[in-house]
Amino acid sequence: MSKTNRSVILNETIPSGQPVPPDAFSIQESVIPELADGQVLLRPIAFSVDPVQRTLLAGAREAMMPSYVPGKPIVNFAVARVVASRRDDVKVGALIQGRFDWSDYVVWDGKTDIFTQAVDPKIPKVSNALSISGITGLPAYFGMIEVGQVQPGETVVVSSAAGAVGSVAGKIAKIRGAKKLGLDVALNFRADDFAEQLRAATSGKIDLYFDSVGGQLSQIIMKQMKRPARVVECGQIATYDDNNYAWVVNISPIHMNGLRLEGFQPMLFHEKWPEAFEQLRKWVESGELVAIETESKGLESLPGALTALMKGENTGKAIVTIDE
């Protein structure tokens, strides 16, 4: 094992409304520290790349995730293998998921929490713990079932239906018997005539809108929803890098169409996480849910994977894997 540890470092805070510049990150080398009693050395083998990281780059917090600090490694969800352990309860070779540095090696205290725990050995692929069977599946599951309360026969619109969360949310809507715009019908929201295409596809009968995009797109869709209807606010990725696209909410369609707009975080449903993980696993095993992942390789590809995500260049979940 090499004694050199590379880490992806944030060079400076990036205000919201600005694109992430190519030189925002650097790779720095350090020496892997010796383990103290009770510590574990991890080798991350799969890193998650997520839209929420744009908020953290701007110096803001998100739920239980602190903002990124210039000069420090980027931290996000990852799956890591135990390569050395000075704990009796953590064995070499075990797989652990949690929020870890974007580094070749990470020293862990061996303590579990809401994010840090052993990987479910039943999942078919390690990266699934970061996508359909994990942190991507949770917002899709709770947003569609607990918040949106999708019902059979309803017309559901999912923005960013090719994205990590949207692709799973759409499939869950289909499993629950809804007609899902984006699977049954696919529209390009960047098209000049998107509003006309949407009207032709739904006839103003949208029961539920699962939104991961925000911005002007949401205003168009809310104007065409039936009365009453529900809006699940999961994210606003279109607004993160472009102040001109920021979501200044016009409440007129909310008022006129009697819409219930509700934002949420998976943390609000923490007590139901085991139930959600079990159901997601069953859907994967039955073939009703299939993981869609855009995979890059190598620690050095992490910054590029994040900027590509913010440009909408990925399909499904963005994952960076490391050869063991």
C-alpha positions in Angstrom: 0.0 0.0 0.0 1.3 3.4 -0.9 2.1 5.8 2.0 1.0 8.8 -0.1 -2.6 9.9 0.3 -4.1 12.2 -2.4 -7.1 14.4 -1.6 -9.4 16.6 -3.7 -9.3 20.0 -2.1 -11.6 23.0 -2.5 -9.6 26.1 -3.4 -12.2 28.7 -2.6 -15.9 29.1 -1.9 -18.0 29.3 -5.0 -21.0 31.6 -4.6 -24.4 30.3 -5.7 -25.5 31.6 -9.1 -22.0 31.1 -10.6 -20.8 28.1 -12.7 -18.2 25.9 -10.9 -14.8 26.9 -12.5 -12.4 24.2 -13.6 -9.7 25.5 -11.2 -12.0 25.4 -8.1 -10.3 22.2 -7.0 -6.8 20.8 -6.6 -5.3 17.5 -5.7 -2.9 17.6 -2.8 -0.7 14.9 -1.4 -0.1 14.0 2.3 1.3 11.1 4.3 -1.2 8.4 5.5 -1.2 8.7 9.3 -0.5 5.8 11.6 -3.6 4.4 13.2 -4.2 4.9 16.9 -6.1 2.4 19.0 -9.8 2.4 18.0 -9.2 3.7 14.5 -9.8 2.2 11.1 -8.1 2.9 7.7 -10.6 3.0 4.8 -10.0 2.9 1.1 -12.9 4.5 -0.7 -13.9 2.5 -3.8 -17.0 4.4 -4.9 -17.9 8.0 -4.5 -21.3 9.7 -4.9 -21.6 12.9 -6.9 -24.7 14.9 -6.0 -26.5 18.2 -6.7 -26.6 19.1 -3.0 -22.8 19.6 -3.2 -23.4 22.8 -5.1 -25.0 24.3 -2.0 -22.1 23.2 0.2 -19.6 24.7 -2.2 -21.3 28.1 -1.7 -20.7 27.9 2.0 -24.2 26.9 3.1 -25.3 24.0 5.2 -27.8 21.4 4.0 -29.6 19.3 6.6 -26.9 17.6 8.7 -24.2 18.3 6.1 -21.8 21.2 6.9 -20.5 23.5 4.2 -17.2 22.9 2.5 -14.2 24.7 3.8 -11.5 26.1 1.4 -8.2 24.3 1.9 -9.9 21.2 3.1 -11.0 18.0 1.3 -14.4 17.7 -0.3 -16.6 15.3 1.8 -19.5 13.4 0.4 -21.2 10.0 0.4 -18.9 7.0 -0.4 -18.5 3.3 0.0 -15.1 2.3 1.4 -13.3 -1.0 2.2 -11.5 -1.5 5.5 -7.8 -2.0 4.7 -6.5 -1.8 8.3 -8.2 -1.9 11.7 -7.3 -1.4 15.3 -10.8 -2.2 16.4 -12.0 -5.7 17.3 -15.5 -5.0 15.9 -14.4 -3.8 12.5 -12.7 -6.4 10.3 -10.3 -5.9 7.3 -12.2 -6.3 4.1 -15.6 -5.0 5.4 -17.5 -2.5 3.3 -18.6 0.7 5.0 -20.8 3.5 3.6 -20.8 7.1 5.0 -19.7 10.6 4.3 -15.9 10.5 3.7 -13.2 12.7 2.3 -12.5 12.6 -1.4 -9.2 10.9 -0.7 -7.3 7.7 -1.5 -7.4 6.8 2.2 -9.5 7.9 5.1 -9.0 7.4 8.9 -12.3 6.5 10.6 -13.1 6.2 14.3 -15.2 3.1 13.8 -18.4 4.8 15.1 -21.6 4.4 13.2 -24.3 7.1 12.8 -27.2 8.0 10.6 -24.9 8.1 7.5 -22.1 5.7 8.5 -22.8 2.0 8.6 -22.0 -1.4 7.1 -23.1 -1.9 3.5 -26.0 -4.2 3.0 -24.5 -7.4 1.7 -27.7 -8.2 -0.3 -27.3 -5.3 -2.8 -26.2 -6.6 -6.2 -23.5 -4.0 -6.9 -21.5 -1.9 -4.4 -22.3 1.4 -6.2 -26.0 0.7 -5.7 -25.5 1.6 -2.0 -25.0 5.2 -3.3 -27.8 5.2 -5.8 -31.0 3.2 -6.1 -30.6 1.3 -2.9 -29.3 4.2 -0.9 -29.1 8.0 -0.7 -30.7 8.5 -4.2 -33.5 6.0 -3.5 -34.5 7.7 -0.3 -35.6 11.1 -1.6 -37.4 9.4 -4.5 -39.2 7.0 -2.2 -40.2 9.5 0.5 -41.0 12.2 -2.0 -43.2 10.1 -4.1 -44.9 7.9 -1.5 -44.9 9.9 1.8 -45.1 13.4 0.6 -46.6 13.1 -2.9 -48.9 10.1 -1.9 -49.1 9.0 -5.5 -52.2 7.0 -6.4 -53.0 4.6 -9.1 -54.3 6.2 -12.3 -52.9 9.7 -11.5 -50.9 11.7 -14.0 -47.5 12.5 -12.6 -44.9 14.8 -14.0 -41.2 14.3 -12.9 -38.7 17.0 -13.9 -35.2 15.8 -14.6 -36.6 12.3 -15.2 -33.2 11.2 -16.5 -31.4 12.3 -13.4 -30.4 10.3 -10.3 -33.5 11.0 -8.1 -36.0 11.7 -10.9 -35.3 8.4 -12.7 -36.1 6.5 -9.5 -39.1 8.6 -8.6 -40.6 8.1 -12.0 -40.2 4.3 -11.7 -41.8 4.3 -8.2 -44.8 6.2 -9.6 -45.1 3.6 -12.3 -44.9 0.8 -9.8 -47.7 2.5 -7.8 -49.9 2.6 -11.0 -49.6 6.2 -12.0 -49.1 7.5 -15.6 -45.7 9.1 -15.4 -44.7 11.9 -17.8 -41.1 11.2 -18.7 -41.5 7.4 -19.0 -44.8 7.1 -20.7 -44.1 10.4 -22.5 -40.7 12.2 -22.6 -40.5 15.9 -23.2 -37.5 18.2 -23.5 -38.0 21.1 -21.1 -35.5 23.2 -23.0 -37.7 23.2 -26.2 -39.1 26.5 -27.2 -42.6 25.0 -27.4 -42.4 23.0 -24.1 -45.5 24.5 -22.7 -47.5 23.5 -25.8 -46.0 20.0 -25.7 -46.9 19.6 -22.0 -50.5 20.8 -22.6 -50.9 18.3 -25.4 -49.5 15.4 -23.3 -51.5 16.1 -20.2 -54.5 18.1 -21.2 -54.1 20.0 -17.9 -54.8 16.9 -15.8 -51.5 16.8 -13.8 -52.2 15.4 -10.3 -48.7 15.4 -9.0 -45.5 17.2 -9.9 -42.2 15.9 -8.5 -39.7 18.7 -9.0 -36.0 18.5 -8.9 -35.3 21.4 -11.3 -37.1 24.5 -10.0 -36.8 27.8 -12.0 -39.0 28.8 -14.9 -39.9 25.1 -15.6 -41.8 24.8 -12.4 -43.8 27.9 -13.2 -44.9 26.5 -16.5 -45.9 23.2 -15.1 -47.8 24.6 -12.1 -49.9 26.7 -14.4 -51.1 23.5 -16.2 -51.9 21.4 -13.2 -55.5 20.3 -12.3 -57.4 21.7 -9.4 -56.5 20.7 -6.8 -53.1 19.0 -7.1 -49.8 18.4 -5.3 -46.2 19.6 -5.9 -43.3 17.8 -4.2 -40.3 20.1 -4.0 -37.2 17.9 -4.0 -34.6 20.3 -5.5 -33.8 23.2 -7.7 -30.7 22.2 -9.7 -31.5 24.6 -12.5 -31.0 27.6 -10.2 -27.7 26.6 -8.6 -25.4 28.0 -11.3 -27.5 30.7 -12.9 -29.0 33.6 -11.0 -31.0 34.5 -14.1 -32.8 31.2 -13.8 -33.5 31.6 -10.1 -36.9 30.5 -8.9 -38.8 33.6 -7.9 -42.1 31.8 -7.1 -45.2 33.3 -8.7 -47.9 32.1 -6.3 -50.7 32.8 -8.8 -50.9 29.1 -10.1 -50.6 27.8 -6.5 -53.5 29.9 -5.5 -55.7 29.6 -8.6 -55.2 25.8 -9.0 -55.4 25.1 -5.2 -51.9 23.5 -5.2 -50.3 22.0 -2.2 -46.5 22.7 -2.5 -44.4 20.8 0.0 -40.6 20.7 0.4 -38.9 17.9 2.3 -35.7 16.2 3.3 -35.2 12.5 3.7 -34.0 13.3 7.2 -37.6 14.1 8.2 -38.4 10.4 7.7 -35.4 8.9 9.4 -37.4 6.5 11.5 -38.7 5.0 8.3 -35.4 4.5 6.5 -35.2 0.8 7.3 -38.6 0.3 5.8 -37.6 2.3 2.7 -34.4 0.5 2.2 -36.1 -2.9 2.5 -38.8 -1.9 -0.1 -36.2 -0.5 -2.5 -34.2 -3.7 -2.2 -37.3 -5.8 -3.0 -38.1 -3.7 -6.1 -34.5 -4.1 -7.3 -34.6 -7.8 -6.7 -37.9 -8.1 -8.6 -36.5 -6.1 -11.5 -39.1 -3.3 -11.1 -36.3 -0.9 -10.3 -33.1 -0.9 -12.3 -30.1 1.3 -11.3 -29.1 3.9 -13.9 -25.5 5.1 -13.3 -23.0 7.3 -15.1 -19.7 5.9 -14.0 -16.3 7.7 -14.1 -13.0 6.2 -12.8 -10.2 7.5 -10.7 -10.0 10.1 -7.8 -8.7 12.7 -10.3 -12.0 12.5 -12.2 -14.2 13.6 -9.3 -14.1 17.4 -10.0 -15.0 16.8 -13.6 -17.8 14.5 -12.6 -19.3 17.2 -10.3 -19.1 20.0 -13.0 -20.6 17.6 -15.6 -23.5 16.9 -13.2 -24.2 20.6 -12.7 -24.4 20.9 -16.5 -26.8 18.0 -16.8 -24.5 15.8 -18.7 -25.1 12.6 -16.7 -27.9 10.0 -17.0 -29.1 8.6 -13.7 -26.7 8.6 -10.7 -23.2 10.1 -11.1 -20.7 7.7 -9.6 -16.9 7.7 -9.5 -15.3 4.3 -8.8 -11.7 3.4 -7.8 -9.9 0.2 -8.9 -8.9 -1.8 -5.8 
